[in-house]
Structure formats: structure tokens, C-alpha cells
Amino acid sequence: MAKIVPFKGLRPKKEIAPQMATLPYDVVNVTEARQFRKEPFNFYHVTRAEIDLGESVDVHSQQVYDRACETLQQWMADKVMLQDNEPSYYIYELVMNGRSQTGLICGSSCDDYHEGIVKKHEFTRPEKELDRINHIKATRAQTGIVFLAYNDQEDVQTIIESWKKAHEATYDFVAEDGVRHTLWVVDDYAKVAAITRLFSEEVPATYIADGHHRAASAWKVCQEMRDNGMYITGDEAFNYFVTCIFPASQLEIMDYNRVVKDLNGMSAEKFLHALEADFEVTPLVKEQYKPQQPHEFGMYLEGEWYKLVAKRGTYTEDPIGVLDVSILQNNILSKLLNINDPRVDKRVDFVGGIRGLGELEKRVDSRDMAAAFACYPVSIKQLFDIADSGNVMPPKSTWFEPKLRDGLVVYII
């Protein structure tokens, strides 16, 4: 069963929260983050501290991590951020385009992560793990929340919804992208104890939706601190990592699309012909195509859209093989374009569905890419089934929106 704990969150003063809240560190690049450099309380000063240093500085240098620590410590000294007096849970509601999802911010057990009670569906990359490991060790904090999902538990939801109705929100603001963020602090001992008990008795597993590298890094820091003799009772803060857990019924996965730099030496005509072995190919006249059901793809090539439908028998029916991202990988990227490992191959890039089909057209029309492929999104059930089986999805299979904001609750280890 899932072990979660309340904690004394480090949070910004109420009037500063809208300025401080930022997208996760890995959603923006350095150039995008630097645009916020002159905003004094923007949380990128902590999560992307390279924005405060010269452009020649290596973003993974110790200087960057030390600067992140200095900024966080200064904000604490100046009381820009304050730590709660009592261990608490935090209810976090996000509303985007009229759709609401409400999660619980808590500490999740690192042992649960290691033992598979916190279930994974992606491989991680060592260099990305090391970046967050160094960041956690330098700041002595986990600054990015891991996004978890779980099968709905009615009693937990009843407590959460009752608390929302009976208490004034601590933060409530609309971010620049139109997403509304509302947060409540649950500091009542009886309610905290009830939530902890319900998870320990009624929630057999949680699932990483977004944040595999943050979770893996927290576990490795935990291991190191235990190896250094800092493990005494098991209740030490480093034995947990900060998460926000959402009921599956409230979540929506968006498409995660692909663009490729070249056609592996083929002309567009030859490539289209090669596709016909595994797909029904239908040209569209000046019309974008967003897949409407599984095993359909939209393809943008030389200024034109095509509808691709995978032929039966060209893919397997197992939980991974049936995924559209797997069909695209196996029957186009690997088979025709010789892109066998999309995690490291520089000829392929990934575009989150939030950017729309227009972004795919832009990448191809600019000659930056040769072709683009729009996919049908993975379902929550597919994600859970694959994680339960102990398998992993192809990289960049899921894109969740809206994104949790960093800077609203920091976990001090």
C-alpha cells in the first residue's frame, strides 16, 4: 500500500505566489527561462539558476547549483518564503479550459519508489538524473513536484472536496497561460491522519504521470544519505520525495508528436510509396489532420497533410505494441528512417500536443524538419496497464496538461 506523509512546506508569501510560480524546469529551455531573469521572485532563479550567470557558464556546473542554493536561502532569510509550522498536506486544484483536476501534495516514500509501489512507465537518462541529484544536494531541497496518478478512492476525495468547500484557499490566481491555480493547506491533525491512513489501507499503488527523473534523483539522494549514516528512524525527510497525487478520472493525456529531420535519403514520393506497405495513405487538400481514433496518424510532408491508418497485422496487440507511438516507432521511424533509439537520435524531436498542429507545420515549413507525425494520445488505462506489467513505454509517449507549477510548495530535506 502507498505510504505518504505530511510535511512542513516552504511556501511563498501569498502576494508573491503568482510571481513565483513557474512551469517545471524541464518544460522550458535556457533561452525561454532567461526571459524571466529580471523578475526578482520568479522560481526559475532556483530551478534554472543559470539565468543569473553568464551565458558561457555550463548549465550543469556546480556554480549553477550553488547559485540556486544561495537564492533559496536568501528568500528564506528575507522571509519571501516561509516554512509551515506543522506538517501539512496541500490540496492543489488546476483548471484549464473549464476542466478541473485536484491533487494532494505530500511526501511519497522513496522505498515505495524502489519497491515498485510507485510505478514507472519510462526509462530515465543518467545525465538528467545527475542534474537533479546535484540540484537537490546543493539546495538541500526538492523544488520540483512529481506528478502521480492513482485509481480513484472515494473517501479521500470526500475529505478533499469537503476541505475545499469549508476553507478559504491560501493561493488562488490565474497564470499567464490562462490556467487557474488554487491551493489549500490541510493542517488539521485529524484530517491529516485520516488521509494518511486511507492511502496506507486503500491505495495499493500510485503511478508516475510526469517526473520520472525527479523521482529517480530523489531516490538516489536518499540512498547516498543512508550510506553516509544519516538514516536513523526512517522518518528523516530525505526518505520521501514531494509529489502531487491526482485521481485518474480527472486526468487527460494529450498527444505527443514527432518531427524528423530527413527521410533517410528517400524522396517524398518514394517515402509515400514505402508507407503504403503498412498504412492506408490518404492525401488531404489543404486540411490539417488530427487523429480521431487509435491507429490513425496525421502526417505533414512538403506542405501537405496526409491521413495514415495502420493496417491490421502490421502491429502486435500486446499493451506496448498496440500503442500508436509504438506503431509509429516500429513501422516508420525504425523501419523506414533508421531512427532506432529516439532517446538519443538527433534526427527526431518531440512536440507536445499543447502546441497544436500548427507547430508541426512550422517546424517542417521552416526546413528545420522534413516531416511531422501527429499521434492519437495514450489513455490513462494504457499507462496503468503498462506500469502494472513492469514494462515501459517508448520515450515521450505522454503529455499531461495542465502542468503543475514549481515554487508554490518546496520540500526541504
C-alpha positions in Angstrom: 0.0 0.0 0.0 1.1 3.6 -0.6 2.9 5.4 2.2 2.5 9.1 2.2 3.4 11.7 4.8 2.5 15.4 5.5 5.5 17.8 5.7 6.3 21.4 6.6 6.2 23.0 3.2 8.3 26.0 2.3 6.0 28.4 0.6 6.0 32.0 -0.8 4.1 34.8 0.8 0.6 35.0 -0.6 1.1 38.2 -2.6 4.2 36.8 -4.2 2.9 33.3 -5.2 1.6 34.3 -8.7 5.0 35.9 -9.5 7.0 32.9 -8.1 5.0 30.0 -9.8 6.8 28.7 -12.8 6.5 25.8 -15.2 8.6 22.7 -14.4 12.3 23.3 -15.1 12.4 20.7 -18.0 9.5 22.2 -19.9 11.4 25.4 -20.8 14.9 25.8 -22.3 17.6 28.2 -21.2 16.6 30.9 -23.7 12.9 30.8 -22.6 13.9 30.8 -18.9 16.2 33.8 -19.4 13.2 36.0 -20.4 12.2 36.0 -16.7 15.6 37.0 -15.4 14.5 40.4 -14.4 11.5 39.2 -12.3 13.0 39.1 -8.8 10.8 36.3 -7.4 10.5 34.1 -10.4 11.3 30.5 -9.3 13.5 29.9 -12.4 16.1 31.7 -10.3 16.2 28.5 -8.3 15.2 25.7 -10.8 17.2 27.3 -13.7 19.8 29.3 -11.8 22.0 29.5 -14.9 19.8 32.5 -15.9 21.6 34.6 -13.3 25.1 33.7 -14.6 26.9 34.4 -17.9 25.8 32.6 -21.0 29.2 30.9 -21.2 28.6 29.1 -17.9 27.9 25.3 -18.2 24.3 24.8 -17.1 25.4 21.7 -15.2 28.3 23.3 -13.4 28.5 23.4 -9.6 28.4 27.2 -9.9 24.8 26.9 -11.1 23.7 24.6 -8.3 25.4 26.8 -5.7 23.6 29.8 -7.1 20.3 28.1 -6.8 21.0 27.4 -3.1 22.1 31.0 -2.5 18.8 32.3 -3.9 16.6 29.9 -2.0 18.5 30.7 1.3 18.2 34.4 0.6 14.5 34.2 0.1 14.1 32.3 3.3 16.3 34.9 5.2 14.3 37.7 3.7 11.0 35.9 4.6 9.9 35.9 1.0 9.4 32.2 1.6 8.3 30.8 4.9 8.2 27.2 6.2 4.9 26.0 7.7 5.0 25.2 11.5 3.1 22.0 11.3 3.3 19.0 8.9 0.5 19.5 6.4 -1.0 18.2 3.2 -1.7 20.6 0.4 -4.7 20.4 -1.9 -3.8 21.7 -5.4 -6.5 22.4 -8.0 -5.8 23.3 -11.6 -8.5 24.5 -14.0 -7.7 24.6 -17.8 -10.3 25.3 -20.5 -13.1 24.6 -18.0 -11.7 21.2 -16.9 -10.7 20.8 -13.3 -8.3 18.4 -11.6 -7.5 18.3 -7.9 -4.5 16.6 -6.4 -2.9 16.1 -3.0 0.7 17.4 -2.4 2.5 15.1 0.0 5.7 13.2 0.7 5.8 9.8 -1.1 8.0 7.1 0.2 11.4 6.6 -1.6 11.1 2.9 -0.6 7.8 2.7 -2.3 9.5 4.0 -5.5 12.3 1.5 -5.2 9.9 -1.4 -4.5 7.5 -0.6 -7.3 4.6 0.7 -5.3 5.2 4.0 -7.0 5.0 2.6 -10.6 7.0 3.8 -13.5 6.4 3.7 -17.3 9.6 5.3 -18.7 13.3 4.8 -18.6 15.4 7.7 -17.3 18.6 9.1 -18.6 21.7 9.2 -16.3 22.7 12.7 -17.3 19.3 14.1 -16.5 19.2 12.3 -13.2 22.6 13.7 -12.2 21.5 17.2 -12.9 18.6 16.9 -10.4 20.7 15.0 -7.9 23.2 17.8 -7.8 20.4 20.3 -7.6 18.8 18.5 -4.6 22.2 18.1 -2.8 23.1 21.8 -3.3 19.8 23.3 -2.3 19.0 20.6 0.3 15.5 20.7 -1.1 13.3 19.1 -3.7 12.0 22.1 -5.8 10.0 20.1 -8.4 6.9 18.2 -7.7 6.5 14.7 -9.1 3.1 14.3 -10.8 1.4 11.0 -9.7 -1.9 9.4 -10.5 -4.0 6.7 -8.7 -7.2 4.9 -9.1 -10.0 7.0 -7.6 -10.5 6.5 -3.9 -13.9 7.9 -2.8 -13.1 8.5 0.8 -10.0 10.5 0.0 -11.9 12.6 -2.5 -14.7 13.3 0.0 -12.2 14.7 2.5 -10.5 16.8 -0.2 -13.8 18.2 -1.6 -15.1 18.9 1.9 -12.0 20.8 2.9 -12.2 22.9 -0.3 -15.8 23.9 0.5 -15.2 24.7 4.1 -11.9 26.6 3.9 -10.6 29.7 2.1 -7.8 29.0 -0.4 -4.3 30.0 0.5 -3.4 30.8 -3.1 -5.8 31.4 -6.0 -4.6 33.0 -9.2 -4.7 32.7 -13.0 -1.3 32.2 -14.7 -0.2 33.9 -17.9 -1.3 30.8 -19.9 -4.9 31.0 -18.6 -4.6 28.1 -16.1 -6.1 28.8 -12.7 -4.1 27.5 -9.7 -5.7 27.2 -6.3 -4.0 25.7 -3.2 -5.4 24.9 0.3 -3.3 24.0 3.4 -4.6 21.0 5.3 -3.2 21.4 8.8 -5.9 19.8 10.9 -4.4 16.8 12.7 -7.4 14.5 12.4 -7.8 15.2 8.6 -4.1 14.7 8.0 -4.2 11.4 9.9 -7.3 10.2 8.1 -5.7 10.9 4.7 -2.5 9.1 5.7 -4.5 6.1 6.9 -6.7 5.9 3.8 -3.7 5.8 1.5 -2.0 3.1 3.6 -5.1 0.9 3.7 -6.9 1.7 0.4 -4.4 2.8 -2.3 -2.3 -0.2 -3.4 -0.2 1.8 -5.9 0.4 5.2 -7.4 1.7 5.9 -10.9 4.2 8.4 -12.2 2.5 10.6 -14.8 5.3 13.1 -15.1 8.6 13.5 -13.3 10.5 10.2 -13.7 13.8 11.9 -13.5 12.8 13.9 -10.4 11.7 10.7 -8.6 14.8 8.8 -9.6 17.1 11.6 -8.4 15.3 11.8 -5.1 15.7 8.1 -4.5 19.4 8.2 -5.3 20.0 11.1 -3.0 18.1 9.1 -0.3 20.4 6.2 -0.9 23.5 8.3 -0.6 22.4 9.9 2.6 21.6 6.5 4.1 25.0 5.2 3.0 26.5 8.2 4.8 24.9 7.1 8.1 22.1 9.7 8.2 19.3 7.1 8.4 18.2 6.6 12.0 14.5 6.2 12.3 13.3 6.2 8.7 11.2 9.3 9.3 14.0 11.7 8.1 12.7 14.0 5.3 15.1 12.6 2.7 13.3 9.2 2.8 10.4 10.8 0.9 10.0 12.9 -2.3 7.5 15.6 -3.0 4.5 14.5 -5.1 1.1 15.6 -6.1 -1.3 12.7 -6.5 -4.4 13.0 -8.7 -7.3 10.6 -9.2 -7.2 9.1 -12.7 -10.7 10.1 -13.6 -9.7 13.7 -13.6 -6.7 13.5 -15.8 -6.3 13.9 -19.5 -3.3 12.8 -21.6 -2.6 14.8 -24.7 -0.8 13.6 -27.9 3.0 13.7 -28.0 4.0 14.1 -31.6 7.2 13.6 -33.7 9.2 15.5 -36.3 12.1 14.1 -38.3 15.0 15.9 -39.9 15.2 13.8 -43.1 13.7 10.9 -45.0 16.8 8.7 -44.8 17.8 9.6 -48.4 14.3 9.0 -49.9 12.4 11.5 -52.0 8.9 12.4 -50.7 7.4 10.3 -53.5 9.4 7.2 -52.6 8.7 7.7 -48.9 5.0 7.9 -49.5 5.2 4.7 -51.6 7.1 2.9 -48.8 4.5 3.9 -46.3 1.8 2.0 -48.2 3.2 -1.3 -47.1 1.9 -0.8 -43.6 -0.6 2.1 -43.9 -3.5 3.3 -45.8 -2.3 6.7 -47.1 -4.9 9.4 -47.9 -3.8 12.8 -49.2 -5.7 15.8 -47.8 -6.2 19.1 -49.7 -5.0 22.0 -47.6 -6.5 20.4 -44.5 -4.8 19.6 -41.2 -5.5 16.1 -39.8 -5.7 15.4 -36.1 -6.2 11.6 -35.4 -9.7 10.8 -34.3 -9.1 7.3 -33.0 -6.3 4.8 -32.3 -4.0 3.7 -35.1 -4.6 6.8 -37.1 -1.9 9.4 -37.8 -1.6 12.8 -39.4 1.5 13.4 -41.5 2.7 16.7 -42.8 5.1 16.5 -45.7 6.2 19.1 -48.2 3.3 21.4 -47.3 0.6 18.8 -47.5 -1.3 16.7 -44.8 -1.9 13.0 -45.1 -4.1 10.7 -43.1 -2.3 7.4 -42.3 -4.2 4.4 -41.0 -2.2 1.4 -39.8 -3.2 -1.8 -41.5 -4.2 -4.7 -39.3 -1.5 -7.3 -38.9 1.3 -4.6 -39.0 1.4 -4.3 -35.2 1.1 -6.5 -32.2 -1.8 -6.5 -29.7 0.2 -6.5 -26.5 0.0 -3.5 -24.2 3.1 -1.8 -25.7 2.9 -2.9 -29.3 -0.7 -1.6 -29.7 0.3 1.9 -28.7 0.3 4.4 -31.6 3.7 5.7 -30.5 5.0 2.1 -30.8 3.4 1.7 -34.3 5.0 4.9 -35.4 8.3 4.0 -34.0 8.4 0.4 -35.4 6.8 0.9 -38.8 8.1 4.3 -39.8 10.9 5.7 -37.6 12.9 2.4 -37.3 11.8 0.6 -40.4 11.9 3.4 -43.0 14.1 6.1 -41.4 16.6 4.1 -39.4 15.8 6.0 -36.2 16.2 3.1 -33.8 16.7 4.9 -30.4 14.7 8.1 -30.3 16.1 8.9 -26.8 19.5 9.7 -28.3 19.0 10.1 -32.1 19.3 13.7 -33.1 17.2 13.2 -36.2 14.0 13.1 -34.3 12.4 15.6 -32.0 9.2 15.6 -29.9 6.4 18.2 -29.8 3.8 18.2 -27.1 0.2 18.3 -28.2 -0.4 21.5 -26.3 1.5 23.3 -29.1 -1.1 22.2 -31.7 -0.7 21.0 -35.3 0.4 24.5 -36.3 3.7 23.9 -34.5 4.2 20.7 -36.6 3.6 22.8 -39.8 6.0 25.5 -38.6 8.9 23.0 -38.0 8.5 21.5 -41.4 7.8 24.7 -43.4 10.9 26.3 -41.8 13.0 23.5 -43.3 14.2 22.6 -39.8 12.4 19.3 -40.2 11.4 17.2 -43.2 8.2 15.6 -41.9 5.9 15.6 -38.9 3.6 13.0 -37.4 0.6 13.6 -35.2 -0.4 10.7 -32.9 -3.5 9.7 -31.1 -2.9 10.1 -27.3 -2.3 7.2 -24.9 -5.1 6.6 -22.4 -4.7 6.6 -18.6 -5.8 2.9 -18.6 -3.0 2.0 -21.1 -0.4 3.9 -18.9 -1.6 2.0 -15.8 -1.7 -1.4 -17.6 1.9 -1.0 -18.9 3.2 0.2 -15.5 1.4 -2.7 -13.7 3.1 -5.2 -16.1 6.5 -3.8 -15.2 7.1 -2.7 -18.8 7.9 0.8 -20.1 6.5 2.9 -22.9 8.5 4.3 -25.8 10.1 7.6 -24.7 7.9 10.7 -24.9 4.6 8.8 -25.0 2.5 11.0 -22.8 2.0 14.8 -22.4 -0.1 15.9 -19.5 -1.8 19.3 -19.3 -2.1 21.4 -17.3 1.4 21.4 -15.9 2.0 21.7 -12.1 3.7 24.9 -11.1 7.0 24.9 -9.3 7.6 27.3 -6.4 4.3 27.0 -4.6 5.4 24.3 -2.2 9.1 23.3 -1.7 10.1 20.2 0.2 13.1 20.7 2.5 15.2 17.5 3.1 
